[in-house]
Amino acid sequence: MEISIYQSHIEREIESHIERIHPPRVCIDNDSCRDCTVVKIDRANKHGILLEMVQALTDLDLIISKSYISSDGGWLMDVFHVKDQIGNKVTDNNLVHHIQQALCECSTRSNKEISSATVQDCCKGPQQANVAMEVIGTDRPGLFSEISEVLMGLGFIITSATAWTHNCKVACIIYVEDASQPGPISDKKRLAHVEDQLRAVIEACEGKGKKERSVILKSSTGRHSHTERRLHQMMYLSCDYENCRASNRNSGREHKRRCDETRVSVDRYEGRDYWVVNVRTRDRPKLLFDIVCVLTDMQYEVFHAAVTSNSPIAEQEYFIRNKCSSNLDNETEKQMLTLCLIAAIERRASHGLKVDICTQNKTELLSKVTRVISENGLSITRVEFGVEGETAIGSFYVTDCSGQGVTENIAELLKREIGGSVVLAHNYPYKVSHEPSTSMSNNNRDVVPRFSIGSVIWSHLEKLKLVAL
């Protein structure tokens, strides 16, 4: 079964000539591949459109197992191999329609819209919440508990919260509502007060005079940011990538994080004025999104790419150029890109014990959960919390203060405090490898030969185009 959809009309002030002749096309093919659905997009290229498409697919909870990107000459022909969350083809007609609709909506956005979305303007998040609070700072044990206590004490209900920690930095986005009355929170003095209180919590161990704002409030009058995309930007603003330097002091072109076997290399592709970026890391959901997000926000154009998952290892190769610079010999920029890619991969890595809760929503629920975790000497490394009707659902990743595993009695302590369901899931740390990153190593059994499109992309470009049609 192959289904195609054409976007016949594009609402844009100035339409490009090529798009008037060849409107964007999205094709969903369930016949050509035995174990996955093939999604093909054929359209004019523009900065940020690759991220928009990857974001649309991941937001639909699809797993991208392979991808082939080709976008030279102002035109792109991208292919994505996708599966649902349980590893099956996408056969549900409603989901197929949503994929088509989401990708076509990406395709019809203007350059200006995509550029602004790169900063903070992508629609995703609880639209019913009145205020989004962005908090950025230095992580420490008990920080999220203190933030929850402050918001509860000031009469706010937390309807959604997502927090990442990496390299002693923390970024979180919290959506709140007024606990006393529904409707927009319009009291500017009250909002200013909560902002000051949260800033005092963040700056308690940092001191004042920081260059970046540690707390930003956004009202519901504007469009909400795409939460995970914005978290990447916030972590970048906090310079969480800088601590990656401690594990990357070698002067070679390849950099390795031994804690999770992440390897990133940036080299010049002679004769084509590209940088070729190779990434080898443990595979996980949304890995492609995280990498493309950083490349886009750092103003890199992806002209060609090959992404494949050879479980449990993912291999990704990108041919890129910087929109703002044509200097391919800039070692400082190479180092910066390498560190930022490593940071982007590691931010979402789940360390510690995962604690899943599902219980009746209460005003003080999040405050209770974080307080119990903090009082037992544990640190929260990642948070995903939301409210659906009268039910609160959340996942908390916890470690002890040294970053090691924790005992499982935390489940009983939380059940006693909040009731409902509390489930534990172990997140085993990535295997440490001290072998060099090469397929010639006989001792490193996890290393597989790296597929490179560098030697074949030019001679087989026409063949790649035919596949995408």
C-alpha positions as a printed NumPy array, in Angstrom:
array([[  0.   ,   0.   ,   0.   ],
       [  1.382,   3.392,  -0.999],
       [ -0.412,   6.637,  -0.175],
       [  0.657,  10.028,  -1.498],
       [ -0.589,  13.484,  -0.632],
       [  0.054,  16.703,  -2.541],
       [ -0.153,  20.195,  -1.151],
       [ -1.861,  22.011,  -3.998],
       [ -2.023,  25.479,  -2.454],
       [  0.584,  27.243,  -0.325],
       [ -0.508,  30.344,   1.562],
       [  2.583,  32.513,   1.399],
       [  3.139,  36.13 ,   0.476],
       [  5.764,  35.279,  -2.124],
       [  5.753,  31.803,  -3.622],
       [  8.922,  30.511,  -5.152],
       [  8.751,  29.592,  -8.808],
       [  9.87 ,  26.031,  -8.19 ],
       [  7.143,  25.372,  -5.625],
       [  4.457,  26.658,  -7.971],
       [  5.592,  24.146, -10.555],
       [  6.373,  21.275,  -8.164],
       [  4.339,  21.452,  -4.933],
       [  5.589,  19.433,  -1.945],
       [  4.766,  15.737,  -1.866],
       [  4.585,  13.291,   1.051],
       [  4.471,   9.575,   0.251],
       [  3.837,   6.834,   2.835],
       [  4.82 ,   3.377,   1.604],
       [  4.045,   0.153,   3.474],
       [  4.98 ,  -2.228,   0.66 ],
       [  8.63 ,  -1.697,  -0.215],
       [ 10.054,  -2.557,   3.231],
       [  9.256,  -5.738,   5.16 ],
       [  9.485,  -4.472,   8.73 ],
       [  8.928,  -0.693,   8.62 ],
       [  6.952,   2.08 ,   6.967],
       [  8.86 ,   4.247,   4.497],
       [  8.041,   7.96 ,   4.549],
       [  9.325,   9.972,   1.577],
       [  9.269,  13.763,   1.293],
       [  9.965,  15.568,  -1.956],
       [  9.966,  19.387,  -1.815],
       [ 11.921,  22.623,  -2.059],
       [ 14.539,  22.989,   0.649],
       [ 14.878,  25.752,   3.243],
       [ 16.776,  26.205,   6.473],
       [ 15.173,  24.366,   9.371],
       [ 12.793,  22.193,   7.336],
       [ 14.691,  18.974,   8.169],
       [ 14.257,  19.624,  11.87 ],
       [ 10.583,  20.456,  11.347],
       [ 10.006,  17.108,   9.654],
       [ 11.987,  15.069,  12.198],
       [ 10.182,  16.911,  14.984],
       [  6.785,  16.12 ,  13.447],
       [  7.601,  12.408,  13.233],
       [  8.971,  12.16 ,  16.784],
       [  6.021,  14.117,  18.183],
       [  3.793,  11.364,  16.774],
       [  5.82 ,   8.855,  18.856],
       [  7.342,   7.233,  15.791],
       [ 10.764,   5.582,  15.938],
       [ 13.065,   6.531,  13.051],
       [ 15.29 ,   3.516,  12.395],
       [ 16.91 ,   4.768,   9.183],
       [ 17.033,   7.975,   7.222],
       [ 18.576,   9.198,   3.974],
       [ 18.849,  12.949,   3.405],
       [ 19.673,  14.627,   0.103],
       [ 19.12 ,  18.349,  -0.418],
       [ 21.657,  19.795,  -2.841],
       [ 20.492,  22.397,  -5.342],
       [ 17.681,  23.858,  -3.263],
       [ 15.559,  20.697,  -3.435],
       [ 15.291,  17.905,  -0.883],
       [ 14.355,  14.269,  -1.211],
       [ 14.342,  12.724,   2.262],
       [ 13.481,   9.162,   3.23 ],
       [ 12.593,   8.013,   6.748],
       [ 12.074,   4.409,   7.869],
       [  9.674,   4.547,  10.801],
       [  7.988,   2.165,  13.238],
       [  5.499,   2.591,  16.034],
       [  6.475,   2.311,  19.689],
       [  6.213,  -1.493,  19.695],
       [  8.287,  -1.89 ,  16.541],
       [  5.544,  -2.473,  13.973],
       [  4.685,  -0.8  ,  10.694],
       [  2.331,   2.167,  10.748],
       [ -0.907,   0.68 ,   9.413],
       [ -3.518,   2.681,  11.307],
       [ -5.238,   4.935,   8.765],
       [ -5.775,   7.72 ,  11.296],
       [ -2.082,   7.782,  12.178],
       [ -1.137,   7.696,   8.483],
       [ -3.369,  10.729,   7.942],
       [ -1.776,  12.536,  10.901],
       [  1.699,  11.87 ,   9.485],
       [  0.696,  13.275,   6.119],
       [ -0.958,  16.295,   7.673],
       [  1.938,  17.041,  10.034],
       [  4.572,  16.829,   7.296],
       [  2.536,  18.967,   4.908],
       [  2.077,  21.6  ,   7.6  ],
       [  5.863,  21.65 ,   8.016],
       [  6.234,  22.004,   4.283],
       [  3.989,  25.051,   3.991],
       [  5.674,  27.143,   6.691],
       [  7.554,  30.172,   5.47 ],
       [ 11.247,  30.814,   6.023],
       [ 10.401,  33.499,   8.565],
       [  8.127,  31.157,  10.516],
       [ 10.73 ,  28.384,  10.606],
       [ 13.463,  30.789,  11.67 ],
       [ 11.426,  32.123,  14.567],
       [ 10.376,  28.611,  15.548],
       [ 14.044,  27.772,  15.938],
       [ 14.169,  30.2  ,  18.819],
       [ 11.004,  29.53 ,  20.79 ],
       [  7.864,  29.486,  18.695],
       [  6.956,  25.861,  17.967],
       [  3.53 ,  24.798,  19.176],
       [  3.797,  21.952,  21.597],
       [  2.877,  21.919,  25.25 ],
       [ -0.177,  22.189,  27.462],
       [ -2.067,  25.022,  25.822],
       [ -4.52 ,  25.13 ,  28.711],
       [ -1.825,  26.343,  31.093],
       [ -1.708,  30.06 ,  31.722],
       [  1.983,  30.658,  32.335],
       [  5.122,  28.826,  31.241],
       [  8.113,  29.252,  33.537],
       [ 11.58 ,  28.585,  32.161],
       [ 14.218,  27.993,  34.816],
       [ 17.93 ,  27.586,  34.125],
       [ 20.833,  27.329,  36.543],
       [ 23.321,  25.151,  38.392],
       [ 21.944,  21.82 ,  39.561],
       [ 22.085,  20.735,  43.185],
       [ 20.297,  18.158,  45.365],
       [ 16.812,  19.279,  46.397],
       [ 16.548,  22.081,  43.826],
       [ 13.4  ,  20.81 ,  42.134],
       [ 11.802,  20.237,  45.529],
       [ 12.499,  23.862,  46.479],
       [ 10.996,  25.114,  43.206],
       [  7.854,  23.028,  43.77 ],
       [  7.512,  24.311,  47.334],
       [  7.783,  27.936,  46.197],
       [  5.102,  27.548,  43.524],
       [  2.741,  25.716,  45.863],
       [  3.266,  28.3  ,  48.604],
       [  2.378,  31.11 ,  46.175],
       [ -0.899,  29.45 ,  45.172],
       [  0.023,  27.894,  41.808],
       [ -0.863,  24.473,  40.415],
       [  1.773,  22.741,  38.317],
       [  0.041,  21.171,  35.315],
       [  3.182,  20.072,  33.499],
       [  6.906,  20.002,  34.195],
       [  9.906,  18.79 ,  32.236],
       [ 13.457,  19.068,  33.538],
       [ 16.861,  17.977,  32.24 ],
       [ 20.176,  17.97 ,  34.049],
       [ 23.594,  17.644,  32.455],
       [ 27.114,  18.49 ,  33.575],
       [ 25.865,  20.152,  36.784],
       [ 23.438,  22.351,  34.835],
       [ 19.649,  22.218,  34.991],
       [ 16.93 ,  23.485,  32.675],
       [ 13.231,  23.045,  33.293],
       [  9.976,  24.265,  31.794],
       [  7.002,  24.384,  34.148],
       [  3.413,  25.183,  33.197],
       [  1.251,  26.561,  36.019],
       [ -2.297,  27.672,  36.69 ],
       [ -3.874,  29.674,  39.471],
       [ -5.017,  27.347,  42.265],
       [ -7.801,  29.68 ,  43.411],
       [ -9.578,  30.502,  40.168],
       [ -9.543,  29.378,  36.535],
       [ -8.633,  31.678,  33.69 ],
       [ -5.58 ,  33.684,  32.677],
       [ -3.205,  34.925,  35.361],
       [ -3.207,  38.644,  34.686],
       [ -1.809,  39.976,  37.971],
       [  1.56 ,  41.363,  36.871],
       [  2.701,  42.038,  40.42 ],
       [  2.012,  38.448,  41.416],
       [  3.881,  37.116,  38.412],
       [  6.792,  39.427,  39.122],
       [  6.827,  38.177,  42.718],
       [  6.963,  34.499,  41.76 ],
       [  9.721,  35.277,  39.271],
       [ 11.748,  36.958,  42.014],
       [ 11.158,  34.043,  44.39 ],
       [ 12.256,  31.46 ,  41.85 ],
       [ 15.299,  33.521,  40.929],
       [ 16.264,  33.67 ,  44.607],
       [ 16.131,  29.856,  44.781],
       [ 18.29 ,  29.47 ,  41.66 ],
       [ 20.818,  32.1  ,  42.701],
       [ 21.076,  30.865,  46.293],
       [ 24.272,  28.951,  45.534],
       [ 25.324,  30.796,  42.376],
       [ 25.347,  34.407,  43.41 ],
       [ 23.835,  37.299,  41.485],
       [ 25.011,  39.079,  38.404],
       [ 24.657,  36.195,  35.96 ],
       [ 24.729,  37.133,  32.299],
       [ 21.688,  35.045,  31.347],
       [ 18.306,  35.315,  33.023],
       [ 17.742,  32.344,  35.316],
       [ 13.926,  32.607,  35.25 ],
       [ 11.719,  33.615,  32.306],
       [  7.923,  33.777,  32.417],
       [  5.822,  33.452,  29.265],
       [  2.097,  34.102,  29.277],
       [ -0.532,  32.133,  27.351],
       [ -1.09 ,  35.105,  25.016],
       [  1.808,  33.837,  22.904],
       [  2.408,  30.443,  21.345],
       [  4.078,  27.879,  23.563],
       [  7.548,  26.635,  22.753],
       [  8.206,  23.063,  21.702],
       [  9.3  ,  21.83 ,  25.109],
       [ 12.181,  19.522,  24.215],
       [ 13.516,  21.814,  21.524],
       [ 13.49 ,  24.718,  23.936],
       [ 15.248,  22.634,  26.608],
       [ 18.128,  22.053,  24.19 ],
       [ 18.413,  25.799,  23.683],
       [ 18.283,  26.496,  27.414],
       [ 20.994,  23.954,  28.173],
       [ 23.122,  25.469,  25.419],
       [ 22.652,  28.924,  26.984],
       [ 23.825,  27.48 ,  30.3  ],
       [ 27.029,  26.292,  28.531],
       [ 26.526,  22.699,  29.69 ],
       [ 28.769,  21.597,  26.821],
       [ 31.838,  23.201,  28.416],
       [ 32.344,  20.404,  30.937],
       [ 32.609,  17.963,  28.047],
       [ 36.11 ,  19.369,  27.506],
       [ 37.393,  17.37 ,  30.485],
       [ 36.816,  14.146,  28.56 ],
       [ 38.002,  15.484,  25.234],
       [ 41.547,  16.719,  25.805],
       [ 43.073,  14.661,  23.042],
       [ 44.215,  16.691,  20.068],
       [ 42.872,  14.254,  17.477],
       [ 39.8  ,  14.8  ,  15.377],
       [ 37.725,  12.116,  17.047],
       [ 36.323,  12.712,  20.508],
       [ 34.961,  10.072,  22.822],
       [ 32.874,  10.193,  25.982],
       [ 33.788,   6.996,  27.794],
       [ 30.818,   7.203,  30.111],
       [ 28.404,   6.287,  27.341],
       [ 30.581,   5.362,  24.349],
       [ 29.568,   8.458,  22.409],
       [ 32.01 ,   9.233,  19.613],
       [ 31.85 ,  12.351,  17.44 ],
       [ 34.251,  13.372,  14.682],
       [ 34.26 ,  16.463,  12.458],
       [ 36.424,  16.456,   9.337],
       [ 36.734,  18.375,   6.112],
       [ 35.341,  16.76 ,   2.979],
       [ 37.913,  17.708,   0.397],
       [ 36.684,  19.073,  -2.907],
       [ 33.094,  19.717,  -1.872],
       [ 33.453,  22.388,   0.846],
       [ 31.561,  20.292,   3.375],
       [ 32.268,  19.256,   6.884],
       [ 31.503,  15.597,   7.419],
       [ 30.228,  14.8  ,  10.903],
       [ 30.222,  11.201,  12.121],
       [ 28.377,  10.172,  15.267],
       [ 28.514,   6.748,  16.855],
       [ 26.573,   6.256,  20.056],
       [ 24.161,   3.996,  21.84 ],
       [ 20.832,   4.077,  20.063],
       [ 17.778,   5.504,  21.793],
       [ 14.486,   7.21 ,  20.885],
       [ 14.711,  10.793,  19.579],
       [ 18.439,  10.627,  18.95 ],
       [ 18.04 ,  11.993,  15.415],
       [ 15.863,  14.844,  16.69 ],
       [ 18.42 ,  15.846,  19.322],
       [ 21.291,  15.987,  16.837],
       [ 19.4  ,  17.787,  14.072],
       [ 18.048,  20.265,  16.627],
       [ 21.562,  21.337,  17.597],
       [ 22.799,  21.497,  13.994],
       [ 19.862,  23.714,  13.047],
       [ 20.142,  26.039,  16.027],
       [ 23.883,  26.438,  15.402],
       [ 23.031,  27.546,  11.837],
       [ 24.33 ,  24.493,   9.989],
       [ 22.717,  23.287,   6.778],
       [ 22.484,  19.51 ,   6.319],
       [ 22.983,  18.693,   2.641],
       [ 23.349,  14.932,   2.846],
       [ 23.015,  12.442,   5.663],
       [ 22.74 ,   8.728,   6.305],
       [ 21.338,   7.485,   9.608],
       [ 21.098,   3.848,  10.611],
       [ 20.492,   1.922,  13.803],
       [ 22.416,  -1.331,  14.196],
       [ 21.039,  -2.093,  17.644],
       [ 22.246,  -1.236,  20.164],
       [ 24.521,   1.181,  18.287],
       [ 23.43 ,   4.073,  16.068],
       [ 25.637,   5.346,  13.233],
       [ 24.984,   8.787,  11.77 ],
       [ 26.858,  10.747,   9.118],
       [ 26.128,  14.319,   8.041],
       [ 27.527,  16.55 ,   5.301],
       [ 27.035,  20.117,   6.482],
       [ 27.954,  23.749,   5.921],
       [ 27.697,  26.696,   8.271],
       [ 25.369,  29.415,   6.967],
       [ 27.484,  32.119,   8.607],
       [ 30.976,  30.842,   7.817],
       [ 32.756,  29.178,   4.912],
       [ 36.022,  28.568,   6.759],
       [ 36.459,  24.801,   6.93 ],
       [ 39.824,  25.072,   8.695],
       [ 38.474,  26.744,  11.824],
       [ 39.587,  24.347,  14.566],
       [ 37.813,  26.351,  17.267],
       [ 34.492,  26.   ,  15.48 ],
       [ 35.087,  22.274,  14.95 ],
       [ 35.764,  21.807,  18.648],
       [ 32.67 ,  23.802,  19.577],
       [ 30.462,  21.757,  17.251],
       [ 31.888,  18.5  ,  18.597],
       [ 31.244,  19.445,  22.208],
       [ 27.717,  20.68 ,  21.482],
       [ 26.83 ,  17.443,  19.697],
       [ 28.137,  15.366,  22.597],
       [ 26.124,  17.485,  25.019],
       [ 22.966,  17.154,  22.915],
       [ 23.29 ,  13.373,  22.894],
       [ 23.938,  13.114,  26.632],
       [ 21.264,  15.526,  27.868],
       [ 18.431,  13.087,  27.338],
       [ 20.379,  10.088,  28.626],
       [ 18.517,   8.562,  31.557],
       [ 20.721,   7.836,  34.544],
       [ 19.676,   6.257,  37.813],
       [ 16.432,   4.616,  38.871],
       [ 13.283,   5.542,  36.984],
       [ 10.278,   6.074,  39.227],
       [  6.914,   6.14 ,  37.433],
       [  3.88 ,   7.454,  39.294],
       [  0.199,   7.475,  38.417],
       [ -2.188,   8.824,  41.013],
       [ -5.015,  11.247,  41.67 ],
       [ -3.951,  14.805,  41.05 ],
       [ -3.633,  17.049,  44.089],
       [ -2.411,  20.588,  44.483],
       [  0.635,  19.592,  46.52 ],
       [  1.409,  16.332,  44.674],
       [  4.617,  17.339,  42.906],
       [  5.869,  19.046,  46.021],
       [  5.333,  15.853,  48.039],
       [  7.049,  13.611,  45.505],
       [ 10.133,  15.801,  45.202],
       [ 10.299,  16.326,  48.973],
       [ 10.29 ,  12.561,  49.681],
       [ 13.044,  12.045,  47.116],
       [ 15.108,  14.896,  48.536],
       [ 14.645,  13.894,  52.198],
       [ 16.012,  10.448,  51.402],
       [ 19.265,  11.89 ,  50.127],
       [ 18.471,  11.382,  46.453],
       [ 18.953,  13.676,  43.467],
       [ 16.584,  14.081,  40.535],
       [ 18.357,  13.925,  37.178],
       [ 15.318,  14.196,  34.923],
       [ 11.597,  14.931,  35.285],
       [  8.571,  14.382,  33.067],
       [  5.31 ,  15.265,  34.8  ],
       [  1.841,  16.07 ,  33.533],
       [ -1.821,  16.153,  34.478],
       [ -4.582,  14.523,  32.453],
       [ -7.962,  15.39 ,  33.894],
       [ -7.979,  14.205,  37.502],
       [ -4.934,  11.972,  37.038],
       [ -1.294,  12.919,  37.459],
       [  1.37 ,  10.935,  35.614],
       [  5.078,  11.399,  36.027],
       [  8.521,   9.871,  35.585],
       [ 11.398,  10.799,  37.871],
       [ 14.981,   9.625,  37.361],
       [ 16.835,   9.538,  40.668],
       [ 20.348,   8.766,  41.898],
       [ 22.123,   9.183,  45.186],
       [ 24.267,  12.255,  45.697],
       [ 27.294,  10.54 ,  44.184],
       [ 25.383,   9.731,  40.997],
       [ 25.134,   6.01 ,  41.769],
       [ 22.089,   3.756,  41.943],
       [ 19.543,   3.88 ,  44.751],
       [ 17.722,   1.361,  46.867],
       [ 14.223,   0.395,  45.886],
       [ 12.514,   1.372,  49.144],
       [ 11.784,   4.75 ,  47.564],
       [  8.715,   3.168,  45.931],
       [  7.161,   2.245,  49.269],
       [  7.943,   5.662,  50.7  ],
       [  6.231,   7.386,  47.771],
       [  3.198,   5.081,  47.904],
       [  2.804,   5.864,  51.577],
       [  2.935,   9.595,  50.854],
       [  0.899,   9.982,  47.65 ],
       [ -0.942,   6.693,  47.072],
       [ -1.701,   5.447,  43.59 ],
       [  0.705,   3.434,  41.49 ],
       [  4.483,   3.661,  41.813],
       [  6.61 ,   1.535,  39.475],
       [ 10.401,   1.274,  39.358],
       [ 12.444,   0.67 ,  36.216],
       [ 16.205,   0.209,  36.201],
       [ 18.302,   2.238,  33.791],
       [ 21.597,   0.429,  33.546],
       [ 24.581,   2.651,  32.792],
       [ 26.188,   2.464,  29.396],
       [ 29.041,   0.   ,  29.072],
       [ 32.464,   1.549,  29.517],
       [ 34.817,   0.903,  26.632],
       [ 38.499,   1.748,  26.671],
       [ 39.141,   0.391,  23.214],
       [ 39.848,   2.766,  20.336],
       [ 36.999,   3.634,  18.006],
       [ 37.938,   1.387,  15.109],
       [ 36.581,  -1.718,  13.503],
       [ 40.161,  -3.147,  13.576],
       [ 40.033,  -3.64 ,  17.344],
       [ 39.668,  -7.325,  18.144],
       [ 38.838,  -6.722,  21.784],
       [ 35.916,  -4.352,  21.305],
       [ 33.103,  -6.632,  20.293],
       [ 30.523,  -3.834,  20.192],
       [ 32.311,  -1.933,  17.433],
       [ 30.905,  -2.484,  13.955],
       [ 32.26 ,  -1.186,  10.655],
       [ 31.029,   2.356,  10.037],
       [ 29.049,   2.845,   6.863],
       [ 30.129,   6.003,   5.049],
       [ 28.263,   7.669,   2.239],
       [ 31.255,   9.891,   1.545],
       [ 32.681,   7.606,  -1.134],
       [ 29.413,   6.818,  -2.878],
       [ 27.074,   9.793,  -2.455],
       [ 28.232,  11.595,  -5.573],
       [ 28.227,   8.653,  -7.969],
       [ 24.932,   7.339,  -6.65 ],
       [ 23.089,  10.614,  -6.102],
       [ 20.748,   9.979,  -9.035],
       [ 19.921,   6.547,  -7.654],
       [ 19.151,   8.116,  -4.253],
       [ 16.831,  10.6  ,  -5.952],
       [ 14.932,   7.793,  -7.65 ],
       [ 14.427,   6.04 ,  -4.308],
       [ 12.9  ,   9.203,  -2.836],
       [ 10.407,   9.668,  -5.696]])
